[in-house]
Amino acid sequence: MPEQPLLSLTGISKSFGPNLVLDAVDFELKAGEVQAILGENGAGKSTLIKILSGAYKPDRGRMFISGVEYRPSGPLDGRRQGIAVIYQELNLAPHLTVEENIMLGQEESRLGLVDRKKNLEKIKKVLEFLCHPEISPTIPVRKLSVGARQVVEIARALASQARILVMDEPTSSLSQEDTRRLFEIIRKLRAEGVGIIYISHFLEEVLEIADRFTVLRDGKVVGQGQIKETSVEELIQLMIGRRISELFPRLPHQPGEVILSCSGIKSARMNRPVDLELRRGEILGVAGLVGAGRTEFLRALFGLDRLETGLVVVSGRRFRPYFTSVSIGCGLGMLSEDRQVEGLAVRMNLADNLTLSRLKPYVSSGFLNGRKQKLAASSWIEKINIKARSPEQKVWTLSGGNQQKVALARLLHQEAEVFLLDEPTRGIDVMSKAQIYELMGRLAADNKAVIFVSSYLPELLGVADRIAVFHRGQLVEVRPAASWTEASLMRAAITGREGDPVISGERP
Amino acid sequence: MKIAGSGLKKIAGLAGPFVGLILVITIFSLMPEVSDRFLNLANIKSVATQSVIVALCALGMTLIIVSGGIDLSAASNLALSCVLVAYAINLGVPPLLAALVGVAAGGTIGFLNGFLITRLRLVPFIVTLGMMGIARGLAKWVARNQKIDAPLSWLNELMVRTPKPSWLLVSPGIWLMVLFSLVMAVLLRKTVFGRHAFAVGSNELTARLCGVRTDRVKVSVYTISGLLCGLAGVMEFSRLTVGDPTVAMGLELDIIAAVVIGGGSLSGGEGSILGTLVGVFIMAFLRNGCTMMGWPNYFQEIIIGAIIIAAVTLDRLRHRQE
C-alpha cells in the first residue's frame, strides 16, 4: 500500500527577475524520515526553504501536506500549518527567557493573562523529550551556548506541534559534542514520525544522519536516492555536474616578483594564522564554503578586523594592518562582498563613491574642487562602461552590475596595486560578470596582483592562476589552478583534507 | 539640459524650508494687527539678534547630524560656557581671555563627547545625554547654583541691537553668525573633511573601507560643534550680562529642530548650512510673530511642533520621488 507522503512538492518554480532560481522541482518527504537537500551555493536551496516556510510564493507548482494543499500566506501561516524552519542564524530574542522564547506567539493564556504554570509544564515536557532537562526555562537566551539555543529553537518548533522540521546548516556553529547530541534529538524526532529536511554542506554528517537525499543544481533536481546506496564522491559529482565550460577571457600574464607577503595573519574570527605570498601579474583564487574564513582573511589583511597576530609586506613596505588608510596608502584595495551594506554608500552619488578613497587629486590649498572630481568620475564612467546618467546620480538607483563597477572603479581610481576582491561577481548579470573577468585579466597583465574570493568554482578555475582553499576558519592548501578540478576543490572545501588531483576524472 | 536638471533639483531641495520661511513671514506681514511692525528693519534686526545663539549651536549640530550623530549636550554646554565667562571676568581676567575660556570649555566638552563615543563605542544619544547632565551640573557647581554677576565690559556689547561703531549696522553677534555660517558651509561642502563627514554619516562601513579615519572624523566633528556651543555661551553671557547656569534649558531640542526643518536627516548623510539657517529663522520669526500678536506661549509651541512634523514629512516625500 503506497503511504501518503507527509509533504510533497510538484513542479515548484521561482524566478527573480530574469533569473530562474528553481525550475520545476519535485520533492517528497515521508513521515519519520530525514531527507538531506544538497547543492552548491546558489543551487536554489535557500529559495526552496523560503518557499516551504511561506516567506516566498512559488511562481508555479503546488505543495501538499498529508495530501491537503498547502498554500501559506506567510511564515506565520506556514508555522501554523506545521512547518517549522530552523535557520542558520538562530531567530531567538536574546533578552527573553527560554520560556518566553519557546511560547512566543503561542502562549497558553486564560482571560488574556499568561498561564505560566501551563506554559512551564509544556516546556518541561518538551525539554525532557529533547534530553535537555538541564536548560532552565527562566534564564535569558543570551546566556545559553549556541548548542543550547538550537535546542530551544527545536523546542519551540515542537511546542507548536510542527510535523515538518527544516534545518538549515544546523551544525555549522556547533562543537562535535553538540553535533552528536543534535543527532540524537533528530533520531528521536524521526522515531516520533516528524519529517525532517536537513540541509548541510558537511556531506559526512549527511551520510550519518539522513535516510534519503535530493541534490539541486542550478535550480533543478539532478539526483534523488537512498543515502545507503551513495557515497561522498557521487554526491559531489551530482552537485557540481558537468557544466558547459563558460568562456573566460584569458589575457596572457606572467607572475613577476613578490608584491604581497603576509605572515601569521590572524584575527579573532579566524582559527589559524595565514601565511601567503602573492606575485605581481598573478590572480590568486580563494575557494571555500560560506563562513570558512575567506572573507575574514581579506578583512584582517586589509585592516578592517583587528589583528591578533601578523604582519604584511606590500612592495617592500612592512606594516601591521590597522588603519585602512595605511593599507590603501601601501597599495591595497578591497572590494567588499556586501555592496549594499558596506561596499558603497548607496545614498551618496556616484562621483563621491568613486573618489572617496583618494580625494587628494581634487584638493588645492585645502579646498575640494567638486567640478574636477565630477569630471574624473565621468571619465571612469566611460572607461569601464558604467550605465549612468551623470556622476551625480545616487548609487542606489544603479543596477547591481553597475554598482559593482562603481566599487571596482574606486579601486582603479585609488591606483591600488593589490586588489582584494570578495565575491566580485555575486548577484550581477552575465555581461557584467564577463567584463569583471576581463578586468581581472587586464590587471594581471598590467603587473598588478589580484586575490579573488568566490563560491563559484568554474570562475575560480577559469580565471585564477593559483587557488587557495579555506575550511572552518583556516587555510588548507594553495596550489596552481591547473592542478585543481571542481571535484577536488569541492572535496577540499567540504572535508578540509587536501584534494587529490588524480581521482578527478573518475565517474562513480 | 543635464546640468540644468541637477541645478533645478538642488533648488527644489532647498525650496521646502524656504517656502516655509516665506510663508511664515507672509502670514504675519498680512496680519493687520502687526503688519506695520513685523516687517520693519528694527524688528528683523531684533529677530536676527535673537537667532544668533541658536544659529551658532545649530551650525555645529548640522555637522554632527550630517556625520550621523546627535548632540543632546549642546544647550548645557552653552550654559557652562556662559557661567565660566562670568566667573573668569569676576576673577579679573581680561574679557577677551574670558571669552576664550568659554569657547575652550565648549570645545573640551565636545571633544569629550567625541572621545567617549569613539572609545567606548556607545551611541551618541547616550553619551551626549550623559554629558547634558554633566555639563549642566558643572555649570551649576561653578556658579554655586545662582547667577554670577559680572562687571560690564565690551563683551556685553556683542549682542546689542545698535552697535557702537555705527558702520557695523548690525550687532557684532550677527556678523559672527554670518562669518561662521560661511566658514561651516565651506568646511562642509568644499573640504575633504566635509566630504568625509558626509561619508561617515551616509555609511560608516564604506567610509572605513575607503580609508577614512572615521574615529578621527567623529572626534573632530564633536569638537568643532563644542567650540561653536562655547561661542554661543559667550554670546549668551553678552546678552544676559550675568552667568546663568539655568539658561537655555531645553534649547538643544530647538537646535536639533532647526537642523531637521532645514533638511538634515537624523540617519545621517544629509543636511546643509543654508537649510539649517532657514530652519532657525522659521522658528525665530514664528516666535516673534506670535509674541507680537499677543498669542500665548503654548500656541507657539504647538505650531512649531506641527512644523517639525510637516517639514520632515515633506522631506520624506521629496526623497521618495527622487
Boltz contact constraints between the chains, C-beta under 6 A:
constraints:
  - contact:
      token1: [A, 324]
      token2: [B, 208]
      max_distance: 6.0
  - contact:
      token1: [A, 324]
      token2: [B, 211]
      max_distance: 6.0
  - contact:
      token1: [A, 325]
      token2: [B, 211]
      max_distance: 6.0
  - contact:
      token1: [A, 325]
      token2: [B, 213]
      max_distance: 6.0
  - contact:
      token1: [A, 328]
      token2: [B, 211]
      max_distance: 6.0
  - contact:
      token1: [A, 336]
      token2: [B, 209]
      max_distance: 6.0
  - contact:
      token1: [A, 342]
      token2: [B, 205]
      max_distance: 6.0
  - contact:
      token1: [A, 344]
      token2: [B, 206]
      max_distance: 6.0
  - contact:
      token1: [A, 345]
      token2: [B, 199]
      max_distance: 6.0
  - contact:
      token1: [A, 345]
      token2: [B, 202]
      max_distance: 6.0
  - contact:
      token1: [A, 345]
      token2: [B, 203]
      max_distance: 6.0
  - contact:
      token1: [A, 345]
      token2: [B, 206]
      max_distance: 6.0
  - contact:
      token1: [A, 347]
      token2: [B, 202]
      max_distance: 6.0
  - contact:
      token1: [A, 347]
      token2: [B, 269]
      max_distance: 6.0
  - contact:
      token1: [A, 348]
      token2: [B, 202]
      max_distance: 6.0
  - contact:
      token1: [A, 356]
      token2: [B, 199]
      max_distance: 6.0
  - contact:
      token1: [A, 356]
      token2: [B, 210]
      max_distance: 6.0
  - contact:
      token1: [A, 357]
      token2: [B, 210]
      max_distance: 6.0
  - contact:
      token1: [A, 357]
      token2: [B, 211]
      max_distance: 6.0
  - contact:
      token1: [A, 359]
      token2: [B, 192]
      max_distance: 6.0
  - contact:
      token1: [A, 363]
      token2: [B, 192]
      max_distance: 6.0
  - contact:
      token1: [A, 367]
      token2: [B, 190]
      max_distance: 6.0
  - contact:
      token1: [A, 368]
      token2: [B, 190]
      max_distance: 6.0
  - contact:
      token1: [A, 368]
      token2: [B, 191]
      max_distance: 6.0
  - contact:
      token1: [A, 368]
      token2: [B, 192]
      max_distance: 6.0
  - contact:
      token1: [A, 390]
      token2: [B, 2]
      max_distance: 6.0
  - contact:
      token1: [A, 392]
      token2: [B, 6]
      max_distance: 6.0
